[in-house]
């Protein structure tokens, strides 16, 4: 066994091997990468993950971090998400590969202080759990960013043939929830209502940390201090959407909503940024409703191309029907875009201002709120300012990453045996 390294910096190993090929980043992946980017000067980091995740880090501009490939990038297409059985086989195979990887490479973890699992999915969580069981002194930081709805709940986004997939996800979480409650030392969740799920005699509320997420506010601040700000009358899009084309994100609802908006405002323009398994259905709805001149699909955008869409939009739409929070809306709100969303419990603490809330599932009311913001300049200006103030105060990634770091590591720095 290696001799532990003496250092005043905590040593953290990030673990992930789920490897579902996709363009863009999930919310959990973005959280992981933003934390790595900002923690690498404060801690000794290793990332042990599938090749797809490590390649995404490179694309995302993260360098200087020690990385180890658990398994090569999967050649399985993203549409395996439509096949619950294939998805389950993929998850179990990737879990076994990751567990065996760490058992054969103990040197990667013998000198670490913390192991961080990237998500609640088996290939990310189970290997970290196995490390915790084998090395009891190592503290486990478990990410648990989304909770599967009950298969029988009316608000479940899994409808029709997707119900079996929702049931499978829910059953898997019954197991992972029990494991995290019993063995994790810290749990990262996205919103305040989720904290109580993990608080027990073993884990107090100070160890269940609300990550929330964050936004890089520097680009928008720089833009608004310039003399090149696009005026509202010159903006090309009445509203924009950012997110995966997935049932949970409400993208099919959004096309229905925009159809209602266009009945009142025939020239209304919607920009949609994202990709995902429902892209073909979204296109089909746009065509069948005659909205090809009213909706523009951009695919995946990041960085400056994404900012250009925000600069040229008036509203940020977040029609998620089931969500643990939702960082996408915050990205647009950082560009002074007031939002419209459903009144989900998680969003009450996420977005206390800067956004109009709509009764869940009421498409007409959602459309009415969009039109209200577009037509009421005083309300628009107030929510625009509220949106920017909220993001600047509560969502700056530099501030969020520092708060999370201190919540986990600061109290133990003087007492850790390295």
C-alpha positions in Angstrom: 0.0 0.0 0.0 1.3 3.5 -0.9 2.2 5.9 1.9 -0.4 8.7 2.1 0.8 12.0 0.7 1.3 14.8 3.2 -0.5 17.9 1.9 -2.6 20.8 3.1 -4.9 20.3 0.1 -7.7 17.6 0.1 -7.3 14.9 -2.5 -10.5 14.1 -4.5 -11.1 11.4 -7.1 -14.1 12.0 -9.4 -15.8 8.8 -10.6 -18.1 8.4 -13.6 -18.6 5.6 -16.2 -22.1 6.0 -17.4 -21.1 7.2 -20.9 -24.3 7.9 -22.7 -23.1 9.5 -25.9 -24.8 12.9 -26.4 -24.1 16.3 -27.9 -24.0 18.9 -25.1 -23.9 18.5 -21.4 -26.4 17.3 -18.8 -26.9 19.5 -15.8 -24.9 17.1 -13.6 -22.0 17.0 -16.0 -21.9 20.8 -16.2 -21.8 21.0 -12.3 -19.0 18.5 -12.2 -16.9 20.4 -14.8 -17.5 23.8 -13.2 -16.4 22.4 -9.8 -13.3 20.8 -11.3 -12.4 24.0 -13.1 -12.6 26.1 -9.9 -11.3 23.5 -7.4 -8.2 22.5 -9.2 -6.2 25.3 -7.5 -7.5 24.3 -4.1 -7.3 20.5 -4.2 -5.4 17.6 -5.7 -7.8 16.3 -8.3 -8.1 13.1 -10.3 -10.8 12.3 -12.8 -11.4 8.6 -13.4 -14.2 8.4 -16.0 -15.2 7.1 -19.4 -13.5 8.4 -22.5 -16.6 10.4 -23.6 -16.6 12.3 -20.3 -12.9 13.1 -20.4 -13.2 14.2 -24.1 -16.0 16.5 -23.0 -13.8 18.1 -20.4 -11.3 18.9 -23.1 -14.0 20.4 -25.3 -15.2 22.4 -22.3 -11.7 23.9 -21.9 -10.6 22.1 -18.8 -6.9 21.3 -18.7 -4.2 20.5 -16.1 -6.2 17.9 -14.3 -4.9 14.3 -13.9 -7.3 12.1 -15.9 -7.6 8.3 -16.2 -9.9 6.5 -18.8 -11.9 3.7 -17.2 -13.3 2.5 -20.5 -13.3 3.7 -24.1 -16.1 5.8 -25.5 -19.3 3.8 -26.2 -20.3 3.3 -29.7 -23.9 2.8 -28.6 -26.2 5.6 -30.0 -28.0 7.9 -27.7 -31.3 6.4 -28.8 -30.7 3.5 -26.4 -32.6 5.8 -24.0 -35.7 4.7 -25.8 -35.0 1.1 -25.0 -35.2 0.4 -21.2 -33.8 -3.1 -21.5 -30.8 -2.0 -23.6 -30.2 0.9 -21.3 -30.2 -1.4 -18.2 -27.7 -3.8 -19.9 -25.5 -0.8 -20.8 -25.6 0.5 -17.2 -24.9 -2.9 -15.6 -22.0 -3.6 -18.0 -20.4 -0.1 -17.3 -20.9 -0.6 -13.6 -19.0 -3.9 -13.5 -16.2 -2.4 -15.7 -15.8 0.6 -13.3 -15.8 -1.5 -10.1 -13.2 -3.9 -11.5 -11.1 -1.0 -12.7 -10.7 0.5 -9.2 -10.1 -2.9 -7.7 -7.3 -3.5 -10.1 -5.9 0.1 -9.7 -5.9 0.7 -6.0 -3.0 3.1 -6.4 -5.4 5.6 -7.8 -7.4 5.8 -4.7 -5.1 4.7 -1.8 -3.9 8.3 -1.1 -7.2 10.1 -1.8 -9.3 11.7 0.9 -12.6 11.9 -1.0 -14.4 10.1 -3.8 -17.0 12.0 -5.7 -19.6 10.2 -7.8 -20.8 12.2 -10.8 -24.5 11.1 -10.6 -27.0 8.6 -9.1 -26.7 6.3 -12.1 -25.2 2.9 -11.3 -21.9 3.2 -13.3 -21.1 6.5 -11.5 -22.5 5.7 -8.0 -21.7 2.0 -7.4 -18.0 2.2 -8.1 -17.7 5.1 -5.6 -19.8 3.1 -3.0 -17.4 0.1 -3.5 -14.4 2.4 -2.9 -16.0 3.7 0.3 -16.7 0.2 1.6 -13.1 -1.0 0.9 -11.4 2.2 2.2 -13.5 3.3 5.1 -11.3 6.4 5.9 -12.2 7.8 2.4 -15.2 10.1 2.5 -17.8 9.7 -0.2 -19.4 12.8 -1.8 -22.5 11.5 -3.6 -24.2 13.6 -6.3 -28.0 13.1 -6.4 -29.4 15.7 -8.7 -32.7 14.3 -9.9 -35.3 12.1 -8.2 -37.3 9.7 -10.3 -41.1 10.4 -10.0 -43.3 7.7 -8.7 -44.4 5.6 -11.8 -48.0 6.2 -10.7 -47.7 10.0 -10.2 -49.7 12.2 -12.5 -46.8 14.6 -12.9 -44.5 11.9 -14.2 -43.0 12.8 -17.6 -42.9 9.1 -18.5 -46.1 8.5 -20.5 -47.3 5.6 -22.8 -44.6 3.2 -23.8 -42.1 5.2 -21.7 -43.8 4.2 -18.4 -41.7 1.0 -18.2 -38.5 3.1 -18.5 -39.8 5.4 -15.7 -40.6 2.4 -13.6 -37.1 1.0 -14.1 -35.4 4.3 -13.2 -37.6 4.5 -10.1 -36.7 1.0 -9.0 -33.0 1.6 -9.4 -33.3 4.7 -7.3 -34.9 2.9 -4.5 -31.7 1.0 -4.2 -29.2 3.9 -4.7 -31.1 6.1 -2.3 -30.7 3.5 0.5 -27.0 3.1 -0.3 -26.4 6.8 -0.2 -28.3 7.3 3.0 -26.4 4.5 4.7 -22.8 5.1 3.4 -22.3 8.6 1.9 -20.6 11.2 4.0 -21.8 14.2 1.9 -24.7 14.4 -0.5 -25.0 17.1 -3.2 -28.5 18.0 -4.3 -29.8 20.7 -6.6 -32.6 22.4 -4.5 -33.6 22.9 -0.9 -36.7 20.7 -1.0 -34.4 17.7 -1.6 -32.4 18.1 1.6 -34.9 16.3 3.8 -34.6 13.1 1.7 -31.2 12.4 3.2 -31.2 14.0 6.6 -31.0 11.2 9.3 -29.3 10.4 12.6 -26.2 9.6 10.5 -26.2 12.6 8.1 -27.2 16.0 9.4 -28.4 18.8 7.2 -25.0 20.5 7.1 -23.7 17.5 5.1 -26.5 17.7 2.5 -25.4 20.5 0.3 -27.6 22.4 -2.1 -25.4 22.9 -5.2 -28.1 24.7 -7.1 -25.8 25.3 -10.0 -24.3 28.4 -11.4 -23.7 30.7 -14.3 -20.6 32.4 -15.6 -21.7 36.0 -15.4 -18.6 37.6 -16.8 -19.7 37.5 -20.5 -23.0 39.2 -19.8 -21.5 41.8 -17.6 -19.0 42.6 -20.2 -21.7 42.8 -22.9 -23.9 45.2 -20.9 -21.0 47.5 -20.1 -20.4 47.9 -23.9 -22.1 50.2 -26.4 -23.2 47.3 -28.5 -26.3 46.2 -26.6 -29.2 45.1 -28.9 -32.3 47.1 -28.2 -35.6 45.2 -27.6 -37.1 46.4 -30.9 -34.2 45.0 -32.8 -34.2 41.6 -31.2 -34.9 38.7 -33.6 -36.5 36.3 -31.1 -39.5 36.9 -28.8 -38.3 34.0 -26.6 -35.7 31.2 -26.4 -35.4 27.8 -24.9 -32.3 26.0 -23.8 -32.2 22.4 -22.8 -32.2 18.8 -23.8 -35.1 17.7 -26.1 -36.4 15.3 -23.4 -39.8 14.6 -21.9 -38.8 16.1 -18.5 -37.9 19.4 -20.2 -41.4 20.0 -21.6 -40.2 20.5 -25.2 -43.4 19.0 -26.7 -45.5 21.2 -24.5 -43.5 24.1 -25.7 -44.5 23.6 -29.3 -48.2 23.4 -28.2 -47.7 26.6 -26.2 -46.0 28.4 -29.1 -48.9 27.5 -31.4 -51.2 29.3 -28.9 -48.9 32.3 -28.8 -48.8 32.5 -32.6 -52.6 32.6 -32.8 -52.4 36.0 -31.0 -49.1 37.1 -32.4 -48.6 35.4 -35.9 -45.1 36.7 -36.3 -43.8 35.4 -32.9 -40.3 33.9 -33.1 -39.0 31.2 -30.9 -35.3 30.1 -30.7 -34.7 26.5 -29.4 -31.2 25.6 -28.4 -30.5 21.9 -27.7 -30.7 18.3 -29.0 -32.0 15.1 -27.6 -34.2 12.0 -28.1 -37.3 14.0 -28.9 -35.8 16.2 -31.7 -37.6 14.3 -34.4 -41.0 14.7 -32.6 -40.4 18.4 -32.1 -39.7 18.9 -35.8 -42.8 16.9 -36.7 -45.0 19.0 -34.4 -43.5 22.2 -35.8 -44.2 21.0 -39.4 -47.7 19.8 -38.6 -48.7 23.1 -36.9 -47.3 25.2 -39.7 -44.8 26.8 -37.4 -41.7 26.4 -39.6 -41.4 30.2 -39.9 -42.0 30.8 -36.2 -39.5 28.3 -34.6 -35.8 28.0 -35.3 -33.9 24.9 -34.1 -30.2 25.7 -33.4 -29.1 22.3 -32.2 -26.4 22.4 -29.5 -24.7 25.7 -28.9 -22.2 26.8 -26.3 -20.1 29.8 -25.6 -20.4 32.8 -27.9 -22.9 31.3 -30.4 -25.2 30.6 -27.5 -24.7 34.1 -26.1 -25.6 35.6 -29.5 -29.1 34.0 -29.2 -29.5 35.3 -25.7 -28.6 38.8 -26.9 -31.2 38.6 -29.6 -34.0 37.2 -27.4 -36.6 38.9 -25.1 -37.7 36.0 -22.9 -36.4 32.8 -21.4 -38.8 29.8 -21.4 -38.4 26.9 -19.0 -41.4 24.6 -19.6 -39.9 21.6 -17.6 -42.8 19.5 -16.3 -40.6 17.6 -13.8 -37.4 19.1 -12.5 -35.1 19.3 -9.6 -34.1 22.9 -10.4 -33.0 23.8 -13.8 -29.8 25.7 -14.6 -30.8 26.5 -18.2 -33.2 29.2 -17.3 -30.5 30.9 -15.2 -28.2 31.1 -18.2 -30.7 33.2 -20.0 -31.7 35.2 -17.0 -28.0 36.3 -16.7 -28.6 38.1 -20.0 -31.6 40.0 -18.5 -34.2 37.7 -20.0 -37.2 37.4 -17.7 -38.6 33.9 -17.6 -41.8 31.9 -17.8 -42.0 28.4 -16.2 -44.4 26.0 -14.6 -44.8 26.5 -10.8 -42.7 23.5 -9.8 -41.7 23.1 -6.1 -38.0 23.1 -6.8 -38.3 26.4 -8.7 -39.7 28.2 -5.7 -36.3 28.3 -4.1 -34.4 28.3 -7.4 -36.1 31.3 -8.9 -37.9 33.4 -6.3 -38.0 36.4 -8.7 -37.4 37.3 -12.3 -39.8 34.6 -13.6 -43.5 34.2 -14.1 -44.8 30.9 -12.7 -47.6 29.0 -14.4 -50.0 26.4 -13.1 -48.5 23.0 -14.0 -49.8 21.6 -17.3 -51.8 24.7 -18.2 -50.6 25.4 -21.7 -53.0 28.4 -22.2 -51.9 30.1 -19.0 -48.2 29.6 -20.0 -48.9 31.2 -23.4 -50.8 34.0 -21.7 -47.8 34.7 -19.4 -45.5 34.9 -22.5 -47.8 37.4 -24.1 -48.2 39.4 -20.9 -44.4 39.9 -20.7 -44.1 40.8 -24.3 -46.9 43.4 -24.1 -46.4 44.9 -20.6 -43.2 46.9 -20.8 -43.3 47.9 -17.1 -43.7 44.3 -16.0 -41.0 43.2 -18.5 -38.5 45.8 -17.2 -39.1 44.8 -13.6 -38.6 41.1 -14.2 -35.7 41.7 -16.5 -33.9 43.6 -13.7 -35.0 41.0 -11.1 -33.6 38.2 -13.2 -30.2 39.8 -13.6 -30.0 40.7 -9.9 -30.9 37.2 -8.8 -28.3 35.6 -11.0 -25.6 38.1 -10.1 -26.2 37.6 -6.4 -27.0 33.9 -6.1 -25.8 32.1 -9.3 -22.3 33.3 -10.0 -20.3 30.0 -10.5 -17.2 31.4 -8.8 -19.2 32.2 -5.7 -21.2 28.9 -5.8 -18.1 26.7 -6.2 -16.4 28.4 -3.3 -19.4 28.0 -1.0 -19.7 24.3 -1.9 -15.9 23.8 -1.4 -16.0 25.4 2.1 -19.1 23.5 3.1 -17.4 20.2 2.5 -13.7 20.7 3.2 -13.0 23.7 5.4 -14.2 22.3 8.7 -12.0 19.2 8.3 -8.8 20.7 6.9 -7.2 21.0 10.4 -8.3 17.5 11.5 -7.6 15.4 8.4 -5.0 12.7 8.6 -3.4 12.7 5.2 
